[in-house]
């Protein structure tokens, strides 16, 4: 998990261009990394709740402890999603850190698509499609300073 993040000072102008999405990426990357880590720990905590509780009743201290941990992690996840939303970024995959930046490309409303582990925002897709239909952003768009 990364160190606490300062309050965002990034001035967001929507819709994003590909270049603007890449300028926002250092902050977005940190938030998404935390989000994915929190989500994985939350999944583990939920599994532990299932293993330590009986008949959907929290019958012991372990189950109660795991339930509280799952709730704490859920709040952390919600906080990360809220931070991204404040930047105009939409979360698409908690497990893999998939996010979309609402943007425009050649006069069309699109999503610039990025996933944790990728070095830059280099793909886009239409609003009515998703990750499986993403296409490379034209190099000229990546170089613009809009």
C-alpha positions as CSV (number, residue, x, y, z in Angstrom):
1,X,0.0,0.0,0.0
2,X,1.3,3.4,-0.8
3,X,1.8,6.3,1.6
4,X,-1.2,8.6,2.3
5,X,-2.0,10.8,-0.7
6,X,-2.1,14.5,-0.5
7,X,-5.3,16.2,-1.4
8,X,-5.6,16.2,-5.2
9,X,-4.3,19.4,-6.7
10,X,-4.9,18.2,-10.2
11,X,-7.2,20.6,-12.1
12,X,-9.5,18.4,-14.0
13,X,-11.2,19.6,-17.2
14,X,-13.7,17.1,-18.6
15,X,-13.8,15.6,-21.1
16,X,-10.2,14.3,-21.1
17,X,-7.9,14.2,-24.0
18,X,-5.5,11.3,-24.2
19,X,-2.7,13.7,-23.2
20,X,-4.6,15.0,-20.2
21,X,-5.4,11.4,-19.1
22,X,-1.7,10.6,-19.2
23,X,-0.9,13.7,-17.1
24,X,-3.4,12.6,-14.5
25,X,-2.0,9.0,-14.5
26,X,0.6,9.3,-11.7
27,X,-2.2,10.2,-9.2
28,X,-4.7,7.8,-10.7
29,X,-2.1,5.0,-10.6
30,X,-1.5,5.5,-6.9
31,X,-5.2,5.5,-6.1
32,X,-5.9,2.5,-8.3
33,X,-3.0,0.5,-6.7
34,X,-4.5,1.2,-3.3
35,X,-8.0,0.2,-4.6
36,X,-6.9,-3.1,-6.0
37,X,-4.9,-3.9,-2.8
38,X,-7.9,-3.0,-0.6
39,X,-10.2,-5.1,-2.8
40,X,-8.0,-8.2,-2.6
41,X,-7.8,-7.9,1.2
42,X,-11.6,-7.4,1.3
43,X,-12.1,-10.6,-0.7
44,X,-9.9,-12.4,1.8
45,X,-11.8,-11.0,4.8
46,X,-15.2,-11.9,3.3
47,X,-13.9,-15.5,2.8
48,X,-12.8,-15.6,6.4
49,X,-16.2,-14.4,7.6
50,X,-17.7,-17.3,5.6
51,X,-15.3,-19.8,7.1
52,X,-15.7,-18.6,10.7
53,X,-19.4,-18.0,10.9
54,X,-22.1,-20.6,11.1
55,X,-25.7,-20.4,9.7
56,X,-25.0,-16.8,8.7
57,X,-24.6,-15.9,12.4
58,X,-21.5,-14.4,13.7
59,X,-21.0,-16.9,16.5
60,X,-17.4,-16.2,17.6
61,X,-14.8,-13.6,18.1
62,X,-12.9,-14.5,14.9
63,X,-16.0,-14.1,12.8
64,X,-16.7,-10.7,14.4
65,X,-13.2,-9.6,13.9
66,X,-13.2,-10.6,10.2
67,X,-16.6,-8.9,9.7
68,X,-15.2,-5.6,11.1
69,X,-12.2,-5.9,8.9
70,X,-14.3,-6.5,5.8
71,X,-16.4,-3.4,6.7
72,X,-13.2,-1.3,7.2
73,X,-11.9,-2.4,3.8
74,X,-15.2,-1.7,2.1
75,X,-15.0,1.9,3.4
76,X,-11.4,2.1,2.1
77,X,-12.6,0.9,-1.3
78,X,-15.4,3.4,-1.3
79,X,-12.9,6.2,-0.5
80,X,-10.7,5.2,-3.5
81,X,-13.7,5.1,-5.8
82,X,-14.8,8.5,-4.6
83,X,-11.3,10.0,-5.1
84,X,-11.3,8.7,-8.7
85,X,-14.8,9.9,-9.3
86,X,-13.7,13.4,-8.1
87,X,-11.1,13.3,-10.9
88,X,-13.8,12.3,-13.4
89,X,-12.4,8.7,-13.7
90,X,-14.8,5.8,-13.8
91,X,-13.9,2.5,-12.1
92,X,-14.7,-0.6,-14.3
93,X,-12.7,-3.4,-12.6
94,X,-11.9,-3.5,-8.9
95,X,-10.0,-6.7,-9.2
96,X,-7.6,-5.6,-11.9
97,X,-7.6,-1.8,-11.6
98,X,-9.5,-1.1,-14.8
99,X,-10.6,2.5,-15.2
100,X,-12.0,4.8,-17.9
101,X,-11.4,8.5,-18.5
102,X,-14.4,10.1,-20.2
103,X,-13.0,11.9,-23.2
104,X,-13.2,13.0,-26.8
105,X,-11.3,11.7,-29.8
106,X,-11.8,13.3,-33.2
107,X,-15.0,14.9,-32.1
108,X,-16.5,11.6,-30.7
109,X,-17.3,10.9,-27.1
110,X,-15.1,8.0,-26.0
111,X,-13.5,6.4,-23.0
112,X,-9.7,6.4,-22.7
113,X,-9.0,3.1,-21.1
114,X,-6.2,2.2,-18.6
115,X,-5.5,-0.8,-16.4
116,X,-3.1,-1.1,-13.5
117,X,0.3,-2.3,-14.8
118,X,0.1,-0.4,-18.1
119,X,2.7,2.3,-18.5
120,X,0.4,4.9,-20.1
121,X,-3.1,5.6,-21.3
122,X,-2.8,4.3,-24.9
123,X,-6.2,2.8,-25.7
124,X,-9.8,4.0,-26.1
125,X,-13.2,2.5,-26.7
126,X,-16.7,3.7,-27.5
127,X,-19.2,4.3,-24.7
128,X,-21.3,1.3,-25.7
129,X,-18.4,-1.1,-25.9
130,X,-15.7,-2.1,-23.4
131,X,-12.2,-3.3,-22.7
132,X,-12.5,-6.1,-25.3
133,X,-13.1,-3.6,-28.1
134,X,-10.5,-1.1,-27.1
135,X,-8.3,0.4,-29.9
136,X,-4.9,2.2,-29.8
137,X,-5.0,5.9,-29.5
138,X,-3.5,7.6,-32.6
139,X,0.1,8.7,-31.8
140,X,-0.7,12.3,-32.8
141,X,-3.4,12.4,-30.0
142,X,-0.9,11.1,-27.4
143,X,1.6,13.9,-28.3
144,X,-0.9,16.8,-28.2
145,X,-0.8,19.0,-25.1
146,X,-4.6,19.6,-24.9
